[in-house]
Amino acid sequence: MGGRSLEEVEGSIRPSSAMTRPVTFWTFLGNTTIVCVLGVLGTVLSNALIAYGFARVRWRGRDLFFGLTLATMMIPFPVLMVPLYGVFKSLGWIGTLFPLWVPSFFGSAFNIFLMRQFFRTIPEELSEAARIDGCSEWRIFWRIILPLSRPVLAVAALFHFLYAWNDFLGPLLYLTRKETFTLALALQSYQSQHGGVQWNYLMAASTLTVIPIIILFFFAQKTFIQGIATTGTKG
């Protein structure tokens, strides 16, 4: 059995450059941006479609299913944590960003309620006139309802963006590799990694984390306030 030199042994136990390569702030920012953008896309599309079905399409059991949808808001998230973790683990998604944005494509009760109330304020005559002209429900939804619903869509998008940007529990449950950390989890990891709080670095990172939210709200505040003010004005 051939012997190994000291240099070979040292090289085999020394961490490789890939293992020791630092993960930068921009990596965390990119992960958070991916989660937020895809989550906003899923939130707007899925909730708008579901809310349109509850507000503008007549079908048997509509009000019953809408009530059941609202009832899901009373289920606390800790009750769902273990089942959701089991589902994502069976799909092989633990350690990836998928659990943080894929659920947004299946709707949420609050956003469904918010959009349904806004859709009910749009005159029904617009849809009836479009049907007379031969438009399908999908074309009515895409060409008439959505353009008129930009305020409430902006509200739902902004709400979800803020939630996803600041979410800590979700990344803590599902992310296992530092390369996939979001900003909220990275800040907490930074504190524990250094055994104490280095306030100068922590405040700098926190400021960089908050700046995109401030800029977003600055440009979207008019649409946001309009969407909140006009939602629910019709029973």
PEDAPE-V529805 format. One record per residue. N is the residue number from 0. OMEGA is omega in radians with two decimals (none if undefined). BURIAL is + if it has 24 or more other ideal C-beta (glycine too) atoms within 12 Angstrom, else -. Layout:
n->N omega->OMEGA burial->BURIAL
n->N omega->OMEGA burial->BURIAL
//
This chain:
n->0 omega->-3.06 burial->-
n->1 omega->3.12 burial->-
n->2 omega->3.14 burial->-
n->3 omega->-3.14 burial->-
n->4 omega->3.14 burial->-
n->5 omega->3.14 burial->-
n->6 omega->3.13 burial->-
n->7 omega->3.12 burial->-
n->8 omega->-3.14 burial->-
n->9 omega->3.13 burial->-
n->10 omega->-3.12 burial->-
n->11 omega->-3.11 burial->-
n->12 omega->3.14 burial->-
n->13 omega->3.12 burial->-
n->14 omega->3.12 burial->-
n->15 omega->-3.14 burial->-
n->16 omega->3.12 burial->-
n->17 omega->-3.13 burial->-
n->18 omega->-3.06 burial->-
n->19 omega->-3.12 burial->-
n->20 omega->-3.09 burial->-
n->21 omega->3.06 burial->-
n->22 omega->-3.01 burial->+
n->23 omega->3.08 burial->-
n->24 omega->-3.09 burial->-
n->25 omega->3.04 burial->-
n->26 omega->3.11 burial->-
n->27 omega->3.12 burial->+
n->28 omega->3.11 burial->+
n->29 omega->3.10 burial->-
n->30 omega->-3.13 burial->+
n->31 omega->3.13 burial->+
n->32 omega->3.11 burial->+
n->33 omega->-3.13 burial->+
n->34 omega->-3.09 burial->+
n->35 omega->-3.08 burial->+
n->36 omega->3.12 burial->+
n->37 omega->3.10 burial->+
n->38 omega->3.09 burial->+
n->39 omega->3.11 burial->+
n->40 omega->3.12 burial->+
n->41 omega->-3.14 burial->+
n->42 omega->-3.10 burial->+
n->43 omega->-3.07 burial->+
n->44 omega->-3.04 burial->+
n->45 omega->-3.10 burial->+
n->46 omega->3.10 burial->+
n->47 omega->3.11 burial->+
n->48 omega->-3.12 burial->+
n->49 omega->-3.14 burial->+
n->50 omega->3.09 burial->+
n->51 omega->3.10 burial->+
n->52 omega->3.13 burial->+
n->53 omega->-3.02 burial->+
n->54 omega->-2.94 burial->+
n->55 omega->-3.12 burial->+
n->56 omega->-3.14 burial->+
n->57 omega->3.10 burial->-
n->58 omega->-3.05 burial->-
n->59 omega->3.12 burial->-
n->60 omega->-3.09 burial->-
n->61 omega->-3.10 burial->-
n->62 omega->3.11 burial->-
n->63 omega->-3.14 burial->-
n->64 omega->3.08 burial->-
n->65 omega->3.07 burial->+
n->66 omega->3.10 burial->-
n->67 omega->3.10 burial->-
n->68 omega->3.11 burial->+
n->69 omega->-3.13 burial->-
n->70 omega->3.14 burial->-
n->71 omega->3.10 burial->-
n->72 omega->3.13 burial->-
n->73 omega->3.13 burial->-
n->74 omega->-3.13 burial->-
n->75 omega->-3.10 burial->-
n->76 omega->3.11 burial->-
n->77 omega->3.10 burial->-
n->78 omega->-3.06 burial->-
n->79 omega->-3.02 burial->-
n->80 omega->-3.08 burial->-
n->81 omega->3.09 burial->-
n->82 omega->3.14 burial->-
n->83 omega->3.12 burial->+
n->84 omega->3.11 burial->-
n->85 omega->3.12 burial->-
n->86 omega->-3.11 burial->-
n->87 omega->3.10 burial->+
n->88 omega->3.12 burial->-
n->89 omega->3.09 burial->-
n->90 omega->-3.11 burial->-
n->91 omega->-3.07 burial->-
n->92 omega->3.13 burial->+
n->93 omega->-3.07 burial->+
n->94 omega->3.09 burial->-
n->95 omega->-3.14 burial->-
n->96 omega->-3.07 burial->+
n->97 omega->-3.12 burial->+
n->98 omega->-3.08 burial->+
n->99 omega->-3.12 burial->+
n->100 omega->-3.14 burial->+
n->101 omega->-3.14 burial->+
n->102 omega->-3.14 burial->+
n->103 omega->3.12 burial->+
n->104 omega->-3.14 burial->-
n->105 omega->3.03 burial->-
n->106 omega->3.05 burial->+
n->107 omega->-3.00 burial->+
n->108 omega->-3.09 burial->+
n->109 omega->-3.13 burial->+
n->110 omega->3.07 burial->+
n->111 omega->3.11 burial->+
n->112 omega->-3.12 burial->+
n->113 omega->-3.10 burial->+
n->114 omega->3.11 burial->+
n->115 omega->-3.14 burial->+
n->116 omega->3.11 burial->+
n->117 omega->-3.14 burial->+
n->118 omega->-3.14 burial->+
n->119 omega->3.10 burial->+
n->120 omega->3.12 burial->+
n->121 omega->-3.09 burial->+
n->122 omega->3.13 burial->-
n->123 omega->-3.12 burial->-
n->124 omega->3.12 burial->-
n->125 omega->3.12 burial->-
n->126 omega->3.14 burial->+
n->127 omega->3.12 burial->-
n->128 omega->3.12 burial->-
n->129 omega->3.11 burial->+
n->130 omega->3.11 burial->-
n->131 omega->3.12 burial->-
n->132 omega->3.07 burial->-
n->133 omega->3.14 burial->-
n->134 omega->3.04 burial->-
n->135 omega->3.12 burial->-
n->136 omega->3.13 burial->-
n->137 omega->-3.14 burial->-
n->138 omega->3.07 burial->-
n->139 omega->-3.14 burial->+
n->140 omega->-3.02 burial->+
n->141 omega->-3.02 burial->-
n->142 omega->-3.07 burial->-
n->143 omega->-3.02 burial->+
n->144 omega->-3.08 burial->+
n->145 omega->3.11 burial->+
n->146 omega->3.12 burial->-
n->147 omega->-3.04 burial->+
n->148 omega->-3.11 burial->+
n->149 omega->3.11 burial->+
n->150 omega->-3.11 burial->+
n->151 omega->3.06 burial->+
n->152 omega->3.10 burial->+
n->153 omega->3.10 burial->+
n->154 omega->3.14 burial->+
n->155 omega->3.13 burial->+
n->156 omega->-3.13 burial->+
n->157 omega->3.09 burial->+
n->158 omega->-3.10 burial->+
n->159 omega->3.12 burial->+
n->160 omega->3.11 burial->+
n->161 omega->3.13 burial->+
n->162 omega->-3.10 burial->+
n->163 omega->-3.12 burial->+
n->164 omega->-3.08 burial->+
n->165 omega->-3.06 burial->+
n->166 omega->3.11 burial->+
n->167 omega->-3.06 burial->+
n->168 omega->-3.14 burial->-
n->169 omega->3.07 burial->+
n->170 omega->3.13 burial->+
n->171 omega->-3.12 burial->-
n->172 omega->-2.90 burial->+
n->173 omega->-3.07 burial->+
n->174 omega->-3.09 burial->+
n->175 omega->-3.12 burial->-
n->176 omega->-3.08 burial->-
n->177 omega->-3.14 burial->+
n->178 omega->-3.12 burial->-
n->179 omega->-3.08 burial->+
n->180 omega->2.97 burial->+
n->181 omega->-3.05 burial->+
n->182 omega->-3.11 burial->+
n->183 omega->3.13 burial->+
n->184 omega->3.14 burial->+
n->185 omega->3.11 burial->+
n->186 omega->3.11 burial->+
n->187 omega->3.12 burial->+
n->188 omega->3.13 burial->+
n->189 omega->3.13 burial->+
n->190 omega->-3.10 burial->-
n->191 omega->-3.10 burial->-
n->192 omega->-3.08 burial->-
n->193 omega->3.05 burial->-
n->194 omega->3.14 burial->-
n->195 omega->-3.07 burial->-
n->196 omega->2.98 burial->-
n->197 omega->-2.90 burial->-
n->198 omega->-3.11 burial->-
n->199 omega->3.12 burial->-
n->200 omega->-3.11 burial->-
n->201 omega->3.13 burial->-
n->202 omega->3.10 burial->-
n->203 omega->3.12 burial->-
n->204 omega->3.13 burial->+
n->205 omega->3.11 burial->-
n->206 omega->3.09 burial->-
n->207 omega->3.13 burial->-
n->208 omega->-3.05 burial->+
n->209 omega->-3.04 burial->-
n->210 omega->3.13 burial->-
n->211 omega->3.12 burial->+
n->212 omega->3.13 burial->+
n->213 omega->3.13 burial->-
n->214 omega->-3.14 burial->-
n->215 omega->-3.12 burial->+
n->216 omega->3.14 burial->-
n->217 omega->-3.11 burial->-
n->218 omega->-3.05 burial->-
n->219 omega->-3.01 burial->+
n->220 omega->-3.14 burial->-
n->221 omega->3.11 burial->-
n->222 omega->3.14 burial->+
n->223 omega->-3.13 burial->+
n->224 omega->3.11 burial->-
n->225 omega->3.13 burial->-
n->226 omega->3.11 burial->+
n->227 omega->-3.06 burial->-
n->228 omega->-3.06 burial->-
n->229 omega->-3.14 burial->+
n->230 omega->3.06 burial->+
n->231 omega->3.13 burial->-
n->232 omega->3.10 burial->-
n->233 omega->-3.11 burial->-
n->234 omega->none burial->-
//
